Amino acid sequence: MKTKSPATILKPPSQPAPAGPVKFGPITFVPGRKGGRYPYCHSLVVEQGQVAWVVDPAADKDYFAELARTRRVTGVFLSHFHEDHQKYNHFFPEACFYGPLLEAEAFTSMAAIFRLMGITDPQFRDYWRDTLLKDFHFRPPARFAPYLPGQLFQLGEVILEILPAPGHTPGHSCFHFPRQQLLFLADVDLTPFGPWYGDAASDLEAFAATLNDLQPFKARTYVTAHEQGIFSEEEFQAGLAYFRQVIVRRDEQILAALTAPQSLAQLVERRLIYGKVKEPRFVYDHIEGQMLSKHLERLLRQALISRTPAGFRRRS
């Protein structure tokens, strides 16, 4: 299997996020700070009179503080359990919070978050607990209701349909608003980095299947949780194709590195996923290792590599 040159990789859609809120009828796209990059994400707000719903409230502190002051927010819909999609949950203590059934425990329990992320080191747990409390205001919601694939919710004229999109996390979901012909893709985010599956519970094959399942989906507007944020159908299709190629490219880069046996730790040091050392290093080493391990499992199943006493090695 030959390694493709970078020139053969599709260029992803790459426009800046809108500078301010964008209206789609009763739905408002709220751009996240830092261009929707971590620790923020783009959010949606659905308004019907004085009542509102919020999708992934992590865009802008001032916006959500004002929304909480001027509207009665009755529902907060969370695409998955990651902290950068819940940064401003605390503004809406009276709302009912909705999250995927497969991750329900992670919205109320740090132990469940650690389990899904694969965090076993006590120091890492202490660090992540402090991060969730101080930077993301983690607190179990007073009211939480798990949602199921295909479930429908309605607020006035707006219908929200749950579309399962696993891989990023087990219960990761997209939200379809059929009357507005808008699809919120959450962390199928079509960014230049490519697909992210860095938790223990993430699933590379499920992510690849999600990309295939989404391809025939027709909408007028496609919205993601990070970076560009708003996509046309043409850009959406180009983004899906790019994500597929990134998965293949990562396979090829790992195969190219395995002409001699390499342990997982040695592969992590090569920064094949992130391309450089990122801080805090122990966090990104963990994520790099999780993502690499999923590719190694995939390549083992395909019989393209073997496991030897000295490490993983490409088959000749």
C-alpha positions as protocol buffer text, in pm:
chain_id: "A"
residue {
  index: 1
  type: MET
  ca { x: 0 y: 0 z: 0 }
}
residue {
  index: 2
  type: LYS
  ca { x: 168 y: 318 z: -116 }
}
residue {
  index: 3
  type: THR
  ca { x: 155 y: 644 z: 70 }
}
residue {
  index: 4
  type: LYS
  ca { x: -18 y: 917 z: -129 }
}
residue {
  index: 5
  type: SER
  ca { x: 145 y: 1253 z: -161 }
}
residue {
  index: 6
  type: PRO
  ca { x: -33 y: 1543 z: 7 }
}
residue {
  index: 7
  type: ALA
  ca { x: -124 y: 1677 z: -336 }
}
residue {
  index: 8
  type: THR
  ca { x: -367 y: 1388 z: -385 }
}
residue {
  index: 9
  type: ILE
  ca { x: -568 y: 1479 z: -74 }
}
residue {
  index: 10
  type: LEU
  ca { x: -883 y: 1680 z: -135 }
}
residue {
  index: 11
  type: LYS
  ca { x: -887 y: 2034 z: -3 }
}
residue {
  index: 12
  type: PRO
  ca { x: -1157 y: 2068 z: 262 }
}
residue {
  index: 13
  type: PRO
  ca { x: -1410 y: 2350 z: 267 }
}
residue {
  index: 14
  type: SER
  ca { x: -1244 y: 2624 z: 467 }
}
residue {
  index: 15
  type: GLN
  ca { x: -1428 y: 2952 z: 517 }
}
residue {
  index: 16
  type: PRO
  ca { x: -1427 y: 3157 z: 838 }
}
residue {
  index: 17
  type: ALA
  ca { x: -1723 y: 3122 z: 1068 }
}
residue {
  index: 18
  type: PRO
  ca { x: -1982 y: 3403 z: 1052 }
}
residue {
  index: 19
  type: ALA
  ca { x: -1891 y: 3700 z: 1268 }
}
residue {
  index: 20
  type: GLY
  ca { x: -2236 y: 3722 z: 1423 }
}
residue {
  index: 21
  type: PRO
  ca { x: -2565 y: 3531 z: 1463 }
}
residue {
  index: 22
  type: VAL
  ca { x: -2735 y: 3407 z: 1145 }
}
residue {
  index: 23
  type: LYS
  ca { x: -3112 y: 3354 z: 1125 }
}
residue {
  index: 24
  type: PHE
  ca { x: -3282 y: 3060 z: 958 }
}
residue {
  index: 25
  type: GLY
  ca { x: -3641 y: 3150 z: 1034 }
}
residue {
  index: 26
  type: PRO
  ca { x: -3703 y: 3068 z: 1401 }
}
residue {
  index: 27
  type: ILE
  ca { x: -3356 y: 2908 z: 1433 }
}
residue {
  index: 28
  type: THR
  ca { x: -3051 y: 3121 z: 1509 }
}
residue {
  index: 29
  type: PHE
  ca { x: -2696 y: 3006 z: 1445 }
}
residue {
  index: 30
  type: VAL
  ca { x: -2478 y: 3147 z: 1725 }
}
residue {
  index: 31
  type: PRO
  ca { x: -2108 y: 3146 z: 1629 }
}
residue {
  index: 32
  type: GLY
  ca { x: -1866 y: 3026 z: 1892 }
}
residue {
  index: 33
  type: ARG
  ca { x: -1581 y: 3239 z: 2015 }
}
residue {
  index: 34
  type: LYS
  ca { x: -1234 y: 3170 z: 1867 }
}
residue {
  index: 35
  type: GLY
  ca { x: -1405 y: 3089 z: 1538 }
}
residue {
  index: 36
  type: GLY
  ca { x: -1584 y: 2797 z: 1701 }
}
residue {
  index: 37
  type: ARG
  ca { x: -1263 y: 2627 z: 1807 }
}
residue {
  index: 38
  type: TYR
  ca { x: -1217 y: 2441 z: 2134 }
}
residue {
  index: 39
  type: PRO
  ca { x: -1311 y: 2514 z: 2413 }
}
residue {
  index: 40
  type: TYR
  ca { x: -1609 y: 2670 z: 2230 }
}
residue {
  index: 41
  type: CYS
  ca { x: -1851 y: 2544 z: 1969 }
}
residue {
  index: 42
  type: HIS
  ca { x: -2122 y: 2693 z: 1752 }
}
residue {
  index: 43
  type: SER
  ca { x: -2471 y: 2669 z: 1897 }
}
residue {
  index: 44
  type: LEU
  ca { x: -2831 y: 2691 z: 1778 }
}
residue {
  index: 45
  type: VAL
  ca { x: -3121 y: 2868 z: 1945 }
}
residue {
  index: 46
  type: VAL
  ca { x: -3485 y: 2797 z: 1858 }
}
residue {
  index: 47
  type: GLU
  ca { x: -3726 y: 3072 z: 1959 }
}
residue {
  index: 48
  type: GLN
  ca { x: -4105 y: 3067 z: 1966 }
}
residue {
  index: 49
  type: GLY
  ca { x: -4230 y: 3381 z: 2136 }
}
residue {
  index: 50
  type: GLN
  ca { x: -4083 y: 3403 z: 2484 }
}
residue {
  index: 51
  type: VAL
  ca { x: -3989 y: 3034 z: 2489 }
}
residue {
  index: 52
  type: ALA
  ca { x: -3658 y: 2899 z: 2355 }
}
residue {
  index: 53
  type: TRP
  ca { x: -3456 y: 2582 z: 2310 }
}
residue {
  index: 54
  type: VAL
  ca { x: -3078 y: 2572 z: 2292 }
}
residue {
  index: 55
  type: VAL
  ca { x: -2858 y: 2324 z: 2107 }
}
residue {
  index: 56
  type: ASP
  ca { x: -2506 y: 2267 z: 2246 }
}
residue {
  index: 57
  type: PRO
  ca { x: -2475 y: 2590 z: 2450 }
}
residue {
  index: 58
  type: ALA
  ca { x: -2104 y: 2663 z: 2430 }
}
residue {
  index: 59
  type: ALA
  ca { x: -2078 y: 2948 z: 2178 }
}
residue {
  index: 60
  type: ASP
  ca { x: -2071 y: 3277 z: 2363 }
}
residue {
  index: 61
  type: LYS
  ca { x: -2108 y: 3359 z: 2733 }
}
residue {
  index: 62
  type: ASP
  ca { x: -2263 y: 3703 z: 2680 }
}
residue {
  index: 63
  type: TYR
  ca { x: -2516 y: 3576 z: 2427 }
}
residue {
  index: 64
  type: PHE
  ca { x: -2640 y: 3302 z: 2657 }
}
residue {
  index: 65
  type: ALA
  ca { x: -2646 y: 3526 z: 2963 }
}
residue {
  index: 66
  type: GLU
  ca { x: -2875 y: 3764 z: 2772 }
}
residue {
  index: 67
  type: LEU
  ca { x: -3087 y: 3477 z: 2638 }
}
residue {
  index: 68
  type: ALA
  ca { x: -3135 y: 3342 z: 2990 }
}
residue {
  index: 69
  type: ARG
  ca { x: -3243 y: 3692 z: 3102 }
}
residue {
  index: 70
  type: THR
  ca { x: -3492 y: 3754 z: 2821 }
}
residue {
  index: 71
  type: ARG
  ca { x: -3634 y: 3411 z: 2730 }
}
residue {
  index: 72
  type: ARG
  ca { x: -3771 y: 3108 z: 2912 }
}
residue {
  index: 73
  type: VAL
  ca { x: -3540 y: 2829 z: 2799 }
}
residue {
  index: 74
  type: THR
  ca { x: -3734 y: 2506 z: 2842 }
}
residue {
  index: 75
  type: GLY
  ca { x: -3505 y: 2263 z: 2657 }
}
residue {
  index: 76
  type: VAL
  ca { x: -3131 y: 2217 z: 2607 }
}
residue {
  index: 77
  type: PHE
  ca { x: -3038 y: 1957 z: 2345 }
}
residue {
  index: 78
  type: LEU
  ca { x: -2688 y: 1809 z: 2368 }
}
residue {
  index: 79
  type: SER
  ca { x: -2541 y: 1624 z: 2071 }
}
residue {
  index: 80
  type: HIS
  ca { x: -2302 y: 1427 z: 2293 }
}
residue {
  index: 81
  type: PHE
  ca { x: -2128 y: 1442 z: 2629 }
}
residue {
  index: 82
  type: HIS
  ca { x: -1812 y: 1640 z: 2543 }
}
residue {
  index: 83
  type: GLU
  ca { x: -1741 y: 1938 z: 2763 }
}
residue {
  index: 84
  type: ASP
  ca { x: -1696 y: 2191 z: 2481 }
}
residue {
  index: 85
  type: HIS
  ca { x: -2065 y: 2145 z: 2393 }
}
residue {
  index: 86
  type: GLN
  ca { x: -2188 y: 2214 z: 2747 }
}
residue {
  index: 87
  type: LYS
  ca { x: -1978 y: 2512 z: 2857 }
}
residue {
  index: 88
  type: TYR
  ca { x: -2281 y: 2733 z: 2936 }
}
residue {
  index: 89
  type: ASN
  ca { x: -2534 y: 2475 z: 3054 }
}
residue {
  index: 90
  type: HIS
  ca { x: -2532 y: 2650 z: 3391 }
}
residue {
  index: 91
  type: PHE
  ca { x: -2723 y: 2950 z: 3254 }
}
residue {
  index: 92
  type: PHE
  ca { x: -3034 y: 2734 z: 3219 }
}
residue {
  index: 93
  type: PRO
  ca { x: -3097 y: 2562 z: 3555 }
}
residue {
  index: 94
  type: GLU
  ca { x: -3476 y: 2536 z: 3498 }
}
residue {
  index: 95
  type: ALA
  ca { x: -3450 y: 2368 z: 3155 }
}
residue {
  index: 96
  type: CYS
  ca { x: -3485 y: 2002 z: 3079 }
}
residue {
  index: 97
  type: PHE
  ca { x: -3161 y: 1869 z: 2932 }
}
residue {
  index: 98
  type: TYR
  ca { x: -3177 y: 1608 z: 2656 }
}
residue {
  index: 99
  type: GLY
  ca { x: -2882 y: 1385 z: 2562 }
}
residue {
  index: 100
  type: PRO
  ca { x: -2826 y: 1051 z: 2388 }
}
residue {
  index: 101
  type: LEU
  ca { x: -2935 y: 744 z: 2582 }
}
residue {
  index: 102
  type: LEU
  ca { x: -2603 y: 568 z: 2515 }
}
residue {
  index: 103
  type: GLU
  ca { x: -2420 y: 843 z: 2705 }
}
residue {
  index: 104
  type: ALA
  ca { x: -2686 y: 932 z: 2962 }
}
residue {
  index: 105
  type: GLU
  ca { x: -2470 y: 858 z: 3265 }
}
residue {
  index: 106
  type: ALA
  ca { x: -2194 y: 1093 z: 3143 }
}
residue {
  index: 107
  type: PHE
  ca { x: -2421 y: 1396 z: 3183 }
}
residue {
  index: 108
  type: THR
  ca { x: -2448 y: 1333 z: 3557 }
}
residue {
  index: 109
  type: SER
  ca { x: -2133 y: 1140 z: 3654 }
}
residue {
  index: 110
  type: MET
  ca { x: -1766 y: 1224 z: 3616 }
}
residue {
  index: 111
  type: ALA
  ca { x: -1682 y: 857 z: 3664 }
}
residue {
  index: 112
  type: ALA
  ca { x: -1880 y: 783 z: 3348 }
}
residue {
  index: 113
  type: ILE
  ca { x: -1695 y: 1059 z: 3162 }
}
residue {
  index: 114
  type: PHE
  ca { x: -1361 y: 910 z: 3267 }
}
residue {
  index: 115
  type: ARG
  ca { x: -1477 y: 566 z: 3154 }
}
residue {
  index: 116
  type: LEU
  ca { x: -1591 y: 683 z: 2810 }
}
residue {
  index: 117
  type: MET
  ca { x: -1273 y: 884 z: 2761 }
}
residue {
  index: 118
  type: GLY
  ca { x: -1052 y: 602 z: 2887 }
}
residue {
  index: 119
  type: ILE
  ca { x: -889 y: 807 z: 3163 }
}
residue {
  index: 120
  type: THR
  ca { x: -744 y: 569 z: 3421 }
}
residue {
  index: 121
  type: ASP
  ca { x: -441 y: 757 z: 3554 }
}
residue {
  index: 122
  type: PRO
  ca { x: -527 y: 919 z: 3893 }
}
residue {
  index: 123
  type: GLN
  ca { x: -336 y: 1240 z: 3814 }
}
residue {
  index: 124
  type: PHE
  ca { x: -512 y: 1271 z: 3478 }
}
residue {
  index: 125
  type: ARG
  ca { x: -846 y: 1217 z: 3653 }
}
residue {
  index: 126
  type: ASP
  ca { x: -770 y: 1490 z: 3905 }
}
residue {
  index: 127
  type: TYR
  ca { x: -664 y: 1727 z: 3627 }
}
residue {
  index: 128
  type: TRP
  ca { x: -974 y: 1655 z: 3419 }
}
residue {
  index: 129
  type: ARG
  ca { x: -1208 y: 1684 z: 3719 }
}
residue {
  index: 130
  type: ASP
  ca { x: -1064 y: 2028 z: 3795 }
}
residue {
  index: 131
  type: THR
  ca { x: -1092 y: 2127 z: 3427 }
}
residue {
  index: 132
  type: LEU
  ca { x: -1456 y: 2025 z: 3406 }
}
residue {
  index: 133
  type: LEU
  ca { x: -1546 y: 2210 z: 3726 }
}
residue {
  index: 134
  type: LYS
  ca { x: -1348 y: 2530 z: 3672 }
}
residue {
  index: 135
  type: ASP
  ca { x: -1352 y: 2579 z: 3295 }
}
residue {
  index: 136
  type: PHE
  ca { x: -1679 y: 2409 z: 3198 }
}
residue {
  index: 137
  type: HIS
  ca { x: -1893 y: 2456 z: 3513 }
}
residue {
  index: 138
  type: PHE
  ca { x: -1982 y: 2087 z: 3525 }
}
residue {
  index: 139
  type: ARG
  ca { x: -2286 y: 2012 z: 3735 }
}
residue {
  index: 140
  type: PRO
  ca { x: -2550 y: 1741 z: 3685 }
}
residue {
  index: 141
  type: PRO
  ca { x: -2872 y: 1898 z: 3552 }
}
residue {
  index: 142
  type: ALA
  ca { x: -3174 y: 1892 z: 3780 }
}
residue {
  index: 143
  type: ARG
  ca { x: -3378 y: 1746 z: 3494 }
}
residue {
  index: 144
  type: PHE
  ca { x: -3230 y: 1515 z: 3233 }
}
residue {
  index: 145
  type: ALA
  ca { x: -3412 y: 1305 z: 2973 }
}
residue {
  index: 146
  type: PRO
  ca { x: -3235 y: 1067 z: 2735 }
}
residue {
  index: 147
  type: TYR
  ca { x: -3337 y: 1078 z: 2371 }
}
residue {
  index: 148
  type: LEU
  ca { x: -3347 y: 792 z: 2120 }
}
residue {
  index: 149
  type: PRO
  ca { x: -3257 y: 773 z: 1749 }
}
residue {
  index: 150
  type: GLY
  ca { x: -3548 y: 893 z: 1540 }
}
residue {
  index: 151
  type: GLN
  ca { x: -3723 y: 1068 z: 1827 }
}
residue {
  index: 152
  type: LEU
  ca { x: -3912 y: 1387 z: 1741 }
}
residue {
  index: 153
  type: PHE
  ca { x: -3951 y: 1702 z: 1951 }
}
residue {
  index: 154
  type: GLN
  ca { x: -4166 y: 2002 z: 1868 }
}
residue {
  index: 155
  type: LEU
  ca { x: -4168 y: 2366 z: 1978 }
}
residue {
  index: 156
  type: GLY
  ca { x: -4434 y: 2561 z: 1792 }
}
residue {
  index: 157
  type: GLU
  ca { x: -4364 y: 2532 z: 1421 }
}
residue {
  index: 158
  type: VAL
  ca { x: -4020 y: 2378 z: 1474 }
}
residue {
  index: 159
  type: ILE
  ca { x: -3965 y: 2001 z: 1471 }
}
residue {
  index: 160
  type: LEU
  ca { x: -3632 y: 1858 z: 1586 }
}
residue {
  index: 161
  type: GLU
  ca { x: -3550 y: 1501 z: 1474 }
}
residue {
  index: 162
  type: ILE
  ca { x: -3271 y: 1296 z: 1632 }
}
residue {
  index: 163
  type: LEU
  ca { x: -3036 y: 1138 z: 1377 }
}
residue {
  index: 164
  type: PRO
  ca { x: -2781 y: 892 z: 1520 }
}
residue {
  index: 165
  type: ALA
  ca { x: -2426 y: 965 z: 1401 }
}
residue {
  index: 166
  type: PRO
  ca { x: -2197 y: 746 z: 1614 }
}
residue {
  index: 167
  type: GLY
  ca { x: -1819 y: 726 z: 1597 }
}
residue {
  index: 168
  type: HIS
  ca { x: -1704 y: 1051 z: 1751 }
}
residue {
  index: 169
  type: THR
  ca { x: -1874 y: 922 z: 2066 }
}
residue {
  index: 170
  type: PRO
  ca { x: -2112 y: 625 z: 2104 }
}
residue {
  index: 171
  type: GLY
  ca { x: -2429 y: 834 z: 2115 }
}
residue {
  index: 172
  type: HIS
  ca { x: -2318 y: 1128 z: 1903 }
}
residue {
  index: 173
  type: SER
  ca { x: -2623 y: 1265 z: 1723 }
}
residue {
  index: 174
  type: CYS
  ca { x: -2715 y: 1511 z: 1453 }
}
residue {
  index: 175
  type: PHE
  ca { x: -3027 y: 1724 z: 1479 }
}
residue {
  index: 176
  type: HIS
  ca { x: -3253 y: 1760 z: 1175 }
}
residue {
  index: 177
  type: PHE
  ca { x: -3500 y: 2047 z: 1146 }
}
residue {
  index: 178
  type: PRO
  ca { x: -3713 y: 1929 z: 851 }
}
residue {
  index: 179
  type: ARG
  ca { x: -3936 y: 2238 z: 816 }
}
residue {
  index: 180
  type: GLN
  ca { x: -3632 y: 2466 z: 796 }
}
residue {
  index: 181
  type: GLN
  ca { x: -3437 y: 2209 z: 589 }
}
residue {
  index: 182
  type: LEU
  ca { x: -3144 y: 2245 z: 828 }
}
residue {
  index: 183
  type: LEU
  ca { x: -2915 y: 1970 z: 953 }
}
residue {
  index: 184
  type: PHE
  ca { x: -2694 y: 2028 z: 1258 }
}
residue {
  index: 185
  type: LEU
  ca { x: -2396 y: 1794 z: 1217 }
}
residue {
  index: 186
  type: ALA
  ca { x: -2239 y: 1863 z: 1559 }
}
residue {
  index: 187
  type: ASP
  ca { x: -1889 y: 1708 z: 1558 }
}
residue {
  index: 188
  type: VAL
  ca { x: -1905 y: 1564 z: 1212 }
}
residue {
  index: 189
  type: ASP
  ca { x: -1755 y: 1908 z: 1181 }
}
residue {
  index: 190
  type: LEU
  ca { x: -1583 y: 1892 z: 839 }
}
residue {
  index: 191
  type: THR
  ca { x: -1275 y: 2076 z: 967 }
}
residue {
  index: 192
  type: PRO
  ca { x: -929 y: 2056 z: 806 }
}
residue {
  index: 193
  type: PHE
  ca { x: -809 y: 1843 z: 1100 }
}
residue {
  index: 194
  type: GLY
  ca { x: -1045 y: 1566 z: 994 }
}
residue {
  index: 195
  type: PRO
  ca { x: -1255 y: 1326 z: 1200 }
}
residue {
  index: 196
  type: TRP
  ca { x: -1181 y: 1298 z: 1572 }
}
residue {
  index: 197
  type: TYR
  ca { x: -1221 y: 966 z: 1755 }
}
residue {
  index: 198
  type: GLY
  ca { x: -988 y: 1011 z: 2051 }
}
residue {
  index: 199
  type: ASP
  ca { x: -1191 y: 862 z: 2336 }
}
residue {
  index: 200
  type: ALA
  ca { x: -1173 y: 500 z: 2447 }
}
residue {
  index: 201
  type: ALA
  ca { x: -1541 y: 474 z: 2351 }
}
residue {
  index: 202
  type: SER
  ca { x: -1495 y: 638 z: 2009 }
}
residue {
  index: 203
  type: ASP
  ca { x: -1526 y: 408 z: 1710 }
}
residue {
  index: 204
  type: LEU
  ca { x: -1339 y: 467 z: 1385 }
}
residue {
  index: 205
  type: GLU
  ca { x: -1547 y: 220 z: 1184 }
}
residue {
  index: 206
  type: ALA
  ca { x: -1870 y: 371 z: 1316 }
}
residue {
  index: 207
  type: PHE
  ca { x: -1746 y: 718 z: 1217 }
}
residue {
  index: 208
  type: ALA
  ca { x: -1669 y: 595 z: 865 }
}
residue {
  index: 209
  type: ALA
  ca { x: -2019 y: 440 z: 846 }
}
residue {
  index: 210
  type: THR
  ca { x: -2173 y: 768 z: 966 }
}
residue {
  index: 211
  type: LEU
  ca { x: -2001 y: 954 z: 682 }
}
residue {
  index: 212
  type: ASN
  ca { x: -2158 y: 711 z: 435 }
}
residue {
  index: 213
  type: ASP
  ca { x: -2500 y: 734 z: 600 }
}
residue {
  index: 214
  type: LEU
  ca { x: -2497 y: 1113 z: 587 }
}
residue {
  index: 215
  type: GLN
  ca { x: -2395 y: 1139 z: 222 }
}
residue {
  index: 216
  type: PRO
  ca { x: -2746 y: 1104 z: 71 }
}
residue {
  index: 217
  type: PHE
  ca { x: -2903 y: 1337 z: 327 }
}
residue {
  index: 218
  type: LYS
  ca { x: -3061 y: 1640 z: 160 }
}
residue {
  index: 219
  type: ALA
  ca { x: -3098 y: 1976 z: 332 }
}
residue {
  index: 220
  type: ARG
  ca { x: -3079 y: 2341 z: 236 }
}
residue {
  index: 221
  type: THR
  ca { x: -2829 y: 2427 z: 508 }
}
residue {
  index: 222
  type: TYR
  ca { x: -2572 y: 2215 z: 692 }
}
residue {
  index: 223
  type: VAL
  ca { x: -2439 y: 2343 z: 1024 }
}
residue {
  index: 224
  type: THR
  ca { x: -2142 y: 2211 z: 1219 }
}
residue {
  index: 225
  type: ALA
  ca { x: -2025 y: 2279 z: 1573 }
}
residue {
  index: 226
  type: HIS
  ca { x: -1675 y: 2401 z: 1486 }
}
residue {
  index: 227
  type: GLU
  ca { x: -1485 y: 2634 z: 1253 }
}
residue {
  index: 228
  type: GLN
  ca { x: -1662 y: 2715 z: 921 }
}
residue {
  index: 229
  type: GLY
  ca { x: -1998 y: 2634 z: 1075 }
}
residue {
  index: 230
  type: ILE
  ca { x: -2239 y: 2686 z: 783 }
}
residue {
  index: 231
  type: PHE
  ca { x: -2212 y: 2476 z: 466 }
}
residue {
  index: 232
  type: SER
  ca { x: -2390 y: 2454 z: 133 }
}
residue {
  index: 233
  type: GLU
  ca { x: -2478 y: 2112 z: -4 }
}
residue {
  index: 234
  type: GLU
  ca { x: -2174 y: 2120 z: -234 }
}
residue {
  index: 235
  type: GLU
  ca { x: -1946 y: 2207 z: 58 }
}
residue {
  index: 236
  type: PHE
  ca { x: -2110 y: 1941 z: 273 }
}
residue {
  index: 237
  type: GLN
  ca { x: -2039 y: 1671 z: 14 }
}
residue {
  index: 238
  type: ALA
  ca { x: -1680 y: 1794 z: -29 }
}
residue {
  index: 239
  type: GLY
  ca { x: -1633 y: 1786 z: 348 }
}
residue {
  index: 240
  type: LEU
  ca { x: -1756 y: 1427 z: 376 }
}
residue {
  index: 241
  type: ALA
  ca { x: -1523 y: 1320 z: 94 }
}
residue {
  index: 242
  type: TYR
  ca { x: -1232 y: 1496 z: 263 }
}
residue {
  index: 243
  type: PHE
  ca { x: -1305 y: 1324 z: 597 }
}
residue {
  index: 244
  type: ARG
  ca { x: -1300 y: 985 z: 424 }
}
residue {
  index: 245
  type: GLN
  ca { x: -966 y: 1066 z: 266 }
}
residue {
  index: 246
  type: VAL
  ca { x: -818 y: 1176 z: 598 }
}
residue {
  index: 247
  type: ILE
  ca { x: -902 y: 835 z: 747 }
}
residue {
  index: 248
  type: VAL
  ca { x: -729 y: 663 z: 454 }
}
residue {
  index: 249
  type: ARG
  ca { x: -431 y: 899 z: 475 }
}
residue {
  index: 250
  type: ARG
  ca { x: -386 y: 823 z: 844 }
}
residue {
  index: 251
  type: ASP
  ca { x: -386 y: 451 z: 765 }
}
residue {
  index: 252
  type: GLU
  ca { x: -120 y: 510 z: 500 }
}
residue {
  index: 253
  type: GLN
  ca { x: 98 y: 722 z: 727 }
}
residue {
  index: 254
  type: ILE
  ca { x: 91 y: 453 z: 995 }
}
residue {
  index: 255
  type: LEU
  ca { x: 177 y: 183 z: 741 }
}
residue {
  index: 256
  type: ALA
  ca { x: 469 y: 394 z: 617 }
}
residue {
  index: 257
  type: ALA
  ca { x: 596 y: 423 z: 975 }
}
residue {
  index: 258
  type: LEU
  ca { x: 583 y: 46 z: 1028 }
}
residue {
  index: 259
  type: THR
  ca { x: 858 y: -67 z: 793 }
}
residue {
  index: 260
  type: ALA
  ca { x: 1035 y: -148 z: 1121 }
}
residue {
  index: 261
  type: PRO
  ca { x: 851 y: -259 z: 1438 }
}
residue {
  index: 262
  type: GLN
  ca { x: 707 y: 25 z: 1644 }
}
residue {
  index: 263
  type: SER
  ca { x: 531 y: 20 z: 1979 }
}
residue {
  index: 264
  type: LEU
  ca { x: 222 y: 234 z: 2034 }
}
residue {
  index: 265
  type: ALA
  ca { x: 433 y: 466 z: 2252 }
}
residue {
  index: 266
  type: GLN
  ca { x: 689 y: 506 z: 1972 }
}
residue {
  index: 267
  type: LEU
  ca { x: 412 y: 586 z: 1724 }
}
residue {
  index: 268
  type: VAL
  ca { x: 268 y: 846 z: 1961 }
}
residue {
  index: 269
  type: GLU
  ca { x: 608 y: 1021 z: 1961 }
}
residue {
  index: 270
  type: ARG
  ca { x: 589 y: 1051 z: 1582 }
}
residue {
  index: 271
  type: ARG
  ca { x: 276 y: 1272 z: 1606 }
}
residue {
  index: 272
  type: LEU
  ca { x: 113 y: 1113 z: 1302 }
}
residue {
  index: 273
  type: ILE
  ca { x: -232 y: 1245 z: 1399 }
}
residue {
  index: 274
  type: TYR
  ca { x: -167 y: 1593 z: 1541 }
}
residue {
  index: 275
  type: GLY
  ca { x: 157 y: 1661 z: 1357 }
}
residue {
  index: 276
  type: LYS
  ca { x: 323 y: 1833 z: 1653 }
}
residue {
  index: 277
  type: VAL
  ca { x: 348 y: 1829 z: 2032 }
}
residue {
  index: 278
  type: LYS
  ca { x: 48 y: 1997 z: 2194 }
}
residue {
  index: 279
  type: GLU
  ca { x: 0 y: 2102 z: 2555 }
}
residue {
  index: 280
  type: PRO
  ca { x: -86 y: 1973 z: 2803 }
}
residue {
  index: 281
  type: ARG
  ca { x: 124 y: 1696 z: 2659 }
}
residue {
  index: 282
  type: PHE
  ca { x: -20 y: 1411 z: 2868 }
}
residue {
  index: 283
  type: VAL
  ca { x: -370 y: 1496 z: 2743 }
}
residue {
  index: 284
  type: TYR
  ca { x: -274 y: 1502 z: 2377 }
}
residue {
  index: 285
  type: ASP
  ca { x: -49 y: 1195 z: 2411 }
}
residue {
  index: 286
  type: HIS
  ca { x: -357 y: 1014 z: 2545 }
}
residue {
  index: 287
  type: ILE
  ca { x: -572 y: 1129 z: 2252 }
}
residue {
  index: 288
  type: GLU
  ca { x: -299 y: 1055 z: 1995 }
}
residue {
  index: 289
  type: GLY
  ca { x: -263 y: 706 z: 2141 }
}
residue {
  index: 290
  type: GLN
  ca { x: -638 y: 641 z: 2136 }
}
residue {
  index: 291
  type: MET
  ca { x: -670 y: 745 z: 1773 }
}
residue {
  index: 292
  type: LEU
  ca { x: -363 y: 552 z: 1663 }
}
residue {
  index: 293
  type: SER
  ca { x: -482 y: 240 z: 1843 }
}
residue {
  index: 294
  type: LYS
  ca { x: -808 y: 245 z: 1646 }
}
residue {
  index: 295
  type: HIS
  ca { x: -615 y: 256 z: 1319 }
}
residue {
  index: 296
  type: LEU
  ca { x: -386 y: -24 z: 1438 }
}
residue {
  index: 297
  type: GLU
  ca { x: -688 y: -240 z: 1523 }
}
residue {
  index: 298
  type: ARG
  ca { x: -833 y: -165 z: 1178 }
}
residue {
  index: 299
  type: LEU
  ca { x: -505 y: -253 z: 1003 }
}
residue {
  index: 300
  type: LEU
  ca { x: -473 y: -574 z: 1207 }
}
residue {
  index: 301
  type: ARG
  ca { x: -824 y: -678 z: 1099 }
}
residue {
  index: 302
  type: GLN
  ca { x: -727 y: -608 z: 738 }
}
residue {
  index: 303
  type: ALA
  ca { x: -411 y: -820 z: 785 }
}
residue {
  index: 304
  type: LEU
  ca { x: -197 y: -529 z: 665 }
}
residue {
  index: 305
  type: ILE
  ca { x: 13 y: -530 z: 983 }
}
residue {
  index: 306
  type: SER
  ca { x: 110 y: -785 z: 1243 }
}
residue {
  index: 307
  type: ARG
  ca { x: 183 y: -767 z: 1614 }
}
residue {
  index: 308
  type: THR
  ca { x: 537 y: -878 z: 1701 }
}
residue {
  index: 309
  type: PRO
  ca { x: 731 y: -887 z: 2032 }
}
residue {
  index: 310
  type: ALA
  ca { x: 906 y: -568 z: 1920 }
}
residue {
  index: 311
  type: GLY
  ca { x: 585 y: -388 z: 1825 }
}
residue {
  index: 312
  type: PHE
  ca { x: 355 y: -348 z: 1526 }
}
residue {
  index: 313
  type: ARG
  ca { x: 501 y: -409 z: 1182 }
}
residue {
  index: 314
  type: ARG
  ca { x: 374 y: -381 z: 828 }
}
residue {
  index: 315
  type: ARG
  ca { x: 331 y: -710 z: 649 }
}
residue {
  index: 316
  type: SER
  ca { x: 547 y: -751 z: 343 }
}
